[in-house]
Amino acid sequence: MRRWTWIVLAVLAIAWIAWSQHGAPAPAQDSHHPPTMVDAPSSALPPQVADMLALIRHGGPIPYRQDGLVFENPERELPRQPRGYYHEYTVETPGARDRDARRIITGGDPPNVYYYTDDHYRSFHTLEATR
């Protein structure tokens, strides 16, 4: 009986450690390794980026109901701003059956900065300013 008690306690301890590490906050950005941000002219990106930028700038229609919602910047790859500053929009991916990984993130109200990610927020391209 005592042996089973130790086994159960060991399993519970392992489960607790795994659970607590899963919810641990991401490490702070190292000032020596800035966010992965690349300046890119919109013309160097997929044509769907320009299509979505045009929809955003003209107020729609926006194709996905999730588009326009607040982007929380959980990965902290973008400059820190108050909640509600960033909003996200889906960039269509030809052949994809879902929203896929491509997004435009806008900053400001009205938007005055634009970022594009094709790897679901791991890296961003800073887009040209609006005209």
Residue pairs with C-beta under 8 A, 6 or more apart in sequence:
26 74
26 75
26 76
29 35
29 76
35 76
35 77
35 78
35 124
36 77
36 122
36 123
36 124
37 77
37 115
37 123
37 124
37 125
37 126
38 123
38 124
38 125
38 126
39 125
39 126
40 116
40 125
40 126
40 127
41 128
42 49
42 50
42 53
42 127
42 128
43 50
45 116
45 125
45 127
46 91
46 102
46 118
48 91
48 92
48 93
48 94
48 102
49 91
49 102
49 104
49 116
49 127
51 92
52 89
52 90
52 91
52 92
52 104
53 104
53 114
53 127
53 130
55 61
55 62
55 63
55 89
56 62
56 89
56 104
56 106
56 111
57 130
62 68
62 89
63 90
63 92
64 89
64 90
64 99
66 88
66 90
66 99
67 88
67 89
67 90
68 87
68 88
68 89
69 87
69 88
70 83
70 84
70 86
70 87
71 86
71 87
71 88
71 105
72 83
72 86
73 80
73 81
73 86
74 121
75 121
75 122
77 121
77 122
77 123
77 124
78 86
78 105
78 107
78 115
78 124
81 107
84 109
85 107
85 108
85 109
86 105
86 106
86 107
87 105
87 106
87 111
88 103
88 104
88 105
88 106
89 103
89 104
89 105
89 106
90 99
90 100
90 102
90 103
91 102
91 103
91 104
91 116
91 118
92 102
93 100
93 101
93 102
101 117
101 118
101 119
101 120
102 116
102 117
102 118
103 116
103 117
103 120
103 121
104 114
104 115
104 116
104 127
105 114
105 115
105 116
105 117
105 124
106 113
106 114
106 115
107 113
107 114
107 115
111 130
112 129
112 130
113 126
113 129
114 126
114 127
114 128
114 129
114 130
115 124
115 125
115 126
115 127
116 124
116 125
116 127
117 123
117 124
117 125
